[in-house]
Amino acid sequence: MTEPTSPNVLEPQGQGFAPRPKKRDVHGWIVLDKPVGMTSTHAVAVVKRAFSAKKAGHAGTLDPLASGLLPIALGEATKTVPFVMDGRKAYQFTVAWGTQTDTDDTEGKVIATSDARPEEAAIAALLPRFTGTISQVPPKFSAIKIAGERAYDLAREGEEVVLEARPVEIDALRIVSHDGATTTFEAECGKGTYVRAIARDLGIALGCLGHVAHLRRTRVGPFSVADAASVETLRESAESAAAALLPVKAALSLIPELPVHRDAAARLKRGQSVLLRGRDAPVESQAVYATSGGILIATGSIEQGEFVPHRVFNL
C-alpha cells in the first residue's frame, strides 16, 4: 500500500496552517471493534481518516450502545458489502430483568416494571420458542423505514410507530451466565434479527419484563473477532493501520472461488460472460467469484455453463 501523496490543500490548525492529506484510493476491509458510545457513521469517518481514503461504507449498522464488529469497506470493497450484510451474525448480550424500556435497551425511558425475577431453568425451558424461524416485531426505535422515514426518527418525535411482525431466523440462543437480576446470552441469527426484540419478548413471555443492558457483536458473515482491529490500532500509525487491512475478497470467503485464465479475466472485466469448460467446472451456483493470478476479477453466478459477471472489480 502506497503512502499518501504530497498534500496540496491547507486547513487552519491553531495559529497556523497544517497540510490536509490528499484522499487516495484504498481497497479492502477493516473489521473495526467498535467501542460503546460511537455511532456507525463516526466509525466510518475514523477509518477513512486513518487511511485518507476516498470511499468507505459499513456493512450493517451497530447501535452506539453496542460494541463489537463493524465491518467497514474501503474503495472497491464496497461492491462486496451485500455478501457481508446478508451473512449470519453472532452476539453476546445481557438482559436486565424487571424493567421494560421504550427502546428495549438502557437508552430509553422506563415504560413498565415488575418485581418478578426468572429462574434459570424457566429461561432455558423457553429458549426453544425463540430459535428457528420465528415471528418478531422490530423495536420502535429501529432503522426500518415507514413511508420513507426511519422508525426511530418518528418515535423520537413522539409519533405512534406500528411495525408489523416479520419472520427472522435464530440459529442458536443459549445461556452463558445467570445471576437472578440479569442473564447473559449468546445468539446466532440471520439478517434482520433484533437482539433487543429477543430481550423484550423473553421478558414478556417470562412475566418479568426485560431490556438489553449490554450488547456485543462477535461475528458478521465471514468476519470474526480474530479479524478485528481497535480504534487505537488504526490511530497508532500508518503501519499498524495497513496491517489491519484485509483484502477485498475476504468478504467472499463463504462462496466458491473460480480461478480463470487471463483471456477470460479480460472478458469478465468488459462485463462479458465466460464459457466454462472441463469436468472441474462448477455446476449452477447463485454466487461465485472469479480470480486471475489471485486477484479478484468479478462476482457473479454460473448459468447454463457460463460465468455471468454481476460486479466487476478494478484492482
C-alpha positions as CSV (number, residue, x, y, z in Angstrom):
1,M,0.0,0.0,0.0
2,T,1.5,3.3,-1.1
3,E,2.0,6.3,1.2
4,P,-0.3,9.4,0.8
5,T,0.9,11.7,-2.0
6,S,2.1,15.2,-1.1
7,P,-0.8,17.3,0.1
8,N,-1.9,20.3,-1.9
9,V,-4.6,21.7,0.5
10,L,-4.1,23.6,3.7
11,E,-6.5,23.9,6.6
12,P,-6.4,26.0,9.7
13,Q,-4.7,24.4,12.7
14,G,-4.4,26.7,15.7
15,Q,-2.4,29.8,14.8
16,G,-1.0,28.4,11.5
17,F,-1.8,26.0,8.7
18,A,-1.2,22.3,8.6
19,P,-1.4,20.1,5.5
20,R,-4.5,18.0,4.9
21,P,-3.6,14.6,3.5
22,K,-4.8,14.1,0.0
23,K,-7.5,11.5,-0.4
24,R,-6.4,8.3,-2.1
25,D,-7.7,5.0,-3.4
26,V,-7.6,2.3,-0.8
27,H,-9.3,-1.1,-1.3
28,G,-10.0,-3.6,1.4
29,W,-11.8,-4.3,4.6
30,I,-11.3,-3.1,8.1
31,V,-13.2,-5.1,10.7
32,L,-13.5,-2.5,13.4
33,D,-14.0,-3.4,17.0
34,K,-16.4,-0.5,17.7
35,P,-16.4,0.8,21.2
36,V,-19.6,1.7,23.1
37,G,-20.7,5.2,22.5
38,M,-19.5,5.5,18.9
39,T,-22.0,5.7,16.1
40,S,-21.5,3.7,12.9
41,T,-21.2,6.9,10.9
42,H,-18.4,8.1,13.2
43,A,-16.7,4.8,12.9
44,V,-16.6,5.0,9.1
45,A,-15.1,8.5,9.5
46,V,-12.4,7.2,11.8
47,V,-11.4,4.5,9.3
48,K,-11.5,6.9,6.3
49,R,-9.3,9.3,8.2
50,A,-6.8,6.6,9.2
51,F,-6.3,5.8,5.5
52,S,-7.0,9.1,3.9
53,A,-9.4,7.0,1.8
54,K,-11.7,8.4,-0.9
55,K,-14.5,5.9,-0.3
56,A,-15.8,3.9,2.6
57,G,-19.0,2.4,3.9
58,H,-20.1,0.0,6.7
59,A,-21.8,-3.4,6.3
60,G,-24.7,-3.1,8.8
61,T,-25.3,-0.5,11.4
62,L,-24.3,-1.2,15.0
63,D,-26.1,0.8,17.7
64,P,-24.0,3.3,19.7
65,L,-24.7,1.4,22.9
66,A,-23.4,-1.8,21.3
67,S,-19.7,-2.8,20.9
68,G,-18.1,-5.3,18.6
69,L,-17.6,-6.0,15.0
70,L,-18.5,-3.3,12.4
71,P,-17.0,-4.3,9.0
72,I,-16.1,-1.2,7.0
73,A,-15.4,-1.5,3.3
74,L,-12.9,0.8,1.5
75,G,-12.9,1.5,-2.2
76,E,-13.7,-1.5,-4.4
77,A,-14.6,-3.5,-1.3
78,T,-17.9,-1.5,-1.2
79,K,-19.0,-3.7,-4.1
80,T,-18.9,-6.7,-1.8
81,V,-20.9,-5.2,1.1
82,P,-24.1,-7.3,0.4
83,F,-22.2,-10.5,0.9
84,V,-21.3,-9.4,4.4
85,M,-24.7,-7.8,5.3
86,D,-26.6,-10.9,4.2
87,G,-24.4,-13.2,6.3
88,R,-25.1,-14.8,9.7
89,K,-24.3,-12.8,12.8
90,A,-23.4,-13.6,16.4
91,Y,-23.9,-11.6,19.5
92,Q,-23.3,-11.8,23.2
93,F,-25.9,-9.8,25.2
94,T,-27.0,-9.3,28.8
95,V,-30.7,-8.9,29.7
96,A,-31.6,-6.9,32.8
97,W,-34.9,-8.3,34.2
98,G,-37.7,-6.3,35.8
99,T,-37.7,-3.3,33.6
100,Q,-39.0,-2.6,30.1
101,T,-38.0,0.5,28.1
102,D,-39.4,2.1,25.0
103,T,-36.1,1.4,23.1
104,D,-35.7,-2.1,24.6
105,D,-32.2,-1.1,25.9
106,T,-30.7,1.2,28.5
107,E,-31.0,4.3,26.4
108,G,-34.8,4.6,26.6
109,K,-37.3,5.6,29.2
110,V,-38.9,3.0,31.5
111,I,-42.4,2.1,30.4
112,A,-43.1,-0.8,32.8
113,T,-41.6,-2.6,35.7
114,S,-42.0,-5.9,37.5
115,D,-40.8,-7.3,40.9
116,A,-40.6,-10.8,39.4
117,R,-37.2,-12.4,38.5
118,P,-36.9,-15.5,36.4
119,E,-35.2,-18.8,37.4
120,E,-32.5,-20.0,35.1
121,A,-34.5,-23.2,34.4
122,A,-37.5,-21.2,33.4
123,I,-35.5,-19.2,30.9
124,A,-33.8,-22.4,29.5
125,A,-37.2,-24.0,29.0
126,L,-38.4,-21.0,27.0
127,L,-35.4,-20.8,24.6
128,P,-36.7,-23.3,22.0
129,R,-39.6,-20.9,21.3
130,F,-37.0,-18.4,20.3
131,T,-35.0,-20.5,17.9
132,G,-35.5,-21.5,14.3
133,T,-37.7,-19.3,12.1
134,I,-39.8,-17.1,14.4
135,S,-42.1,-14.1,14.1
136,Q,-40.6,-10.9,15.5
137,V,-41.8,-7.3,15.8
138,P,-38.8,-5.0,15.4
139,P,-38.2,-2.3,18.1
140,K,-40.0,1.0,17.5
141,F,-36.6,2.6,17.8
142,S,-35.1,0.9,14.7
143,A,-33.8,1.9,11.3
144,I,-36.8,0.4,9.5
145,K,-38.5,2.8,7.1
146,I,-42.1,3.8,7.4
147,A,-43.4,5.8,4.4
148,G,-39.8,6.8,3.7
149,E,-39.0,7.8,7.3
150,R,-36.8,5.9,9.8
151,A,-38.9,4.4,12.6
152,Y,-36.5,5.9,15.3
153,D,-36.9,9.4,13.9
154,L,-40.7,9.1,14.1
155,A,-40.5,7.6,17.6
156,R,-38.2,10.4,18.8
157,E,-40.7,13.0,17.5
158,G,-43.4,11.4,19.6
159,E,-45.4,9.8,16.7
160,E,-47.1,6.4,17.1
161,V,-44.9,3.8,15.5
162,V,-46.5,0.5,14.5
163,L,-44.3,-2.1,12.9
164,E,-45.5,-5.4,11.5
165,A,-44.1,-8.7,12.7
166,R,-41.8,-10.4,10.3
167,P,-40.1,-13.8,10.1
168,V,-36.5,-13.9,11.3
169,E,-34.1,-16.8,11.7
170,I,-32.3,-17.5,15.0
171,D,-29.9,-20.4,14.6
172,A,-28.9,-20.7,18.3
173,L,-29.8,-19.0,21.6
174,R,-28.0,-20.2,24.8
175,I,-27.4,-19.0,28.3
176,V,-23.9,-18.0,29.2
177,S,-24.5,-16.9,32.8
178,H,-27.4,-16.1,35.2
179,D,-27.3,-14.2,38.5
180,G,-31.0,-13.7,39.1
181,A,-31.1,-10.0,38.2
182,T,-29.5,-10.4,34.8
183,T,-28.9,-13.2,32.3
184,T,-26.2,-13.2,29.6
185,F,-26.9,-15.0,26.3
186,E,-25.1,-15.9,23.1
187,A,-27.2,-15.7,19.9
188,E,-26.5,-16.7,16.3
189,C,-29.0,-15.3,13.8
190,G,-29.8,-14.2,10.3
191,K,-30.2,-10.8,8.7
192,G,-32.9,-8.5,10.1
193,T,-33.0,-10.1,13.6
194,Y,-33.1,-7.6,16.5
195,V,-31.5,-8.8,19.7
196,R,-33.3,-6.0,21.6
197,A,-36.6,-7.6,20.5
198,I,-35.4,-11.0,21.8
199,A,-34.8,-9.5,25.2
200,R,-38.2,-7.7,25.2
201,D,-40.1,-10.8,24.1
202,L,-38.3,-13.1,26.6
203,G,-39.2,-10.7,29.4
204,I,-42.8,-10.6,28.4
205,A,-43.0,-14.4,28.0
206,L,-41.4,-14.9,31.4
207,G,-43.7,-12.4,33.0
208,C,-40.9,-10.3,34.5
209,L,-40.1,-7.9,31.6
210,G,-36.6,-7.1,30.4
211,H,-34.3,-5.0,28.3
212,V,-30.8,-5.2,26.8
213,A,-28.2,-3.9,29.3
214,H,-25.1,-4.9,27.3
215,L,-24.7,-6.0,23.6
216,R,-21.6,-7.1,21.7
217,R,-21.5,-8.3,18.2
218,T,-18.9,-11.1,17.7
219,R,-19.4,-12.3,14.1
220,V,-20.6,-10.7,10.9
221,G,-20.8,-13.0,7.8
222,P,-17.2,-14.2,7.2
223,F,-15.6,-11.9,9.8
224,S,-14.9,-12.9,13.4
225,V,-13.2,-11.3,16.4
226,A,-9.9,-12.7,15.2
227,D,-10.1,-10.2,12.2
228,A,-10.9,-7.2,14.4
229,A,-8.8,-4.0,14.8
230,S,-9.4,-1.4,17.5
231,V,-9.7,2.3,17.0
232,E,-6.4,2.7,18.9
233,T,-4.6,0.4,16.4
234,L,-5.8,2.5,13.5
235,R,-4.7,5.7,15.1
236,E,-1.4,4.4,16.3
237,S,0.5,4.6,13.0
238,A,0.1,4.2,9.2
239,E,1.9,0.8,9.5
240,S,-0.5,-0.6,12.2
241,A,-3.5,0.6,10.2
242,A,-2.1,-1.0,7.0
243,A,-1.5,-4.3,8.8
244,A,-5.2,-4.4,9.8
245,L,-6.4,-4.0,6.2
246,L,-7.9,-7.2,4.8
247,P,-8.2,-7.9,1.1
248,V,-11.4,-7.2,-0.8
249,K,-12.0,-10.8,-1.4
250,A,-12.0,-11.5,2.4
251,A,-15.7,-10.7,2.2
252,L,-16.3,-13.6,-0.2
253,S,-14.7,-16.4,1.7
254,L,-18.1,-18.2,2.2
255,I,-18.8,-18.5,-1.5
256,P,-17.0,-20.6,-4.2
257,E,-13.9,-19.2,-5.9
258,L,-13.4,-19.7,-9.6
259,P,-9.8,-19.2,-11.0
260,V,-9.8,-18.1,-14.6
261,H,-7.1,-17.6,-17.2
262,R,-6.0,-14.2,-18.4
263,D,-8.2,-14.1,-21.6
264,A,-11.3,-15.0,-19.5
265,A,-10.4,-12.3,-17.0
266,A,-10.3,-9.7,-19.8
267,R,-13.7,-10.7,-21.0
268,L,-15.2,-10.5,-17.4
269,K,-13.7,-7.1,-16.9
270,R,-15.6,-6.0,-20.0
271,G,-18.8,-7.3,-18.4
272,Q,-19.0,-10.3,-20.8
273,S,-19.8,-13.9,-19.8
274,V,-17.3,-16.7,-19.9
275,L,-18.0,-20.2,-21.0
276,L,-16.7,-22.8,-18.5
277,R,-15.1,-26.0,-19.8
278,G,-13.8,-29.2,-18.2
279,R,-15.2,-31.6,-15.7
280,D,-13.9,-29.4,-12.8
281,A,-16.1,-26.5,-13.8
282,P,-18.7,-25.8,-11.1
283,V,-22.3,-26.5,-11.5
284,E,-25.1,-23.9,-11.3
285,S,-24.4,-21.5,-8.5
286,Q,-26.2,-18.5,-7.1
287,A,-23.0,-16.7,-6.1
288,V,-19.4,-17.2,-7.0
289,Y,-16.3,-15.0,-7.6
290,A,-13.6,-15.2,-10.2
291,T,-9.9,-14.6,-9.7
292,S,-6.9,-14.5,-12.0
293,G,-3.5,-14.9,-10.6
294,G,-5.0,-14.5,-7.1
295,I,-6.5,-11.1,-8.0
296,L,-10.3,-10.6,-7.7
297,I,-11.9,-10.0,-11.1
298,A,-15.7,-10.3,-10.6
299,T,-18.5,-11.6,-8.6
300,G,-21.4,-13.3,-10.4
301,S,-23.3,-16.5,-11.0
302,I,-23.0,-19.7,-13.1
303,E,-25.8,-20.1,-15.5
304,Q,-26.0,-22.8,-18.1
305,G,-22.3,-23.4,-18.1
306,E,-21.3,-19.8,-18.2
307,F,-19.9,-17.4,-15.6
308,V,-22.1,-14.3,-15.7
309,P,-20.5,-11.3,-14.1
310,H,-22.6,-9.1,-11.8
311,R,-19.9,-6.8,-10.3
312,V,-16.5,-6.2,-11.9
313,F,-13.5,-5.0,-9.8
314,N,-10.7,-2.7,-10.7
315,L,-7.8,-3.9,-8.6
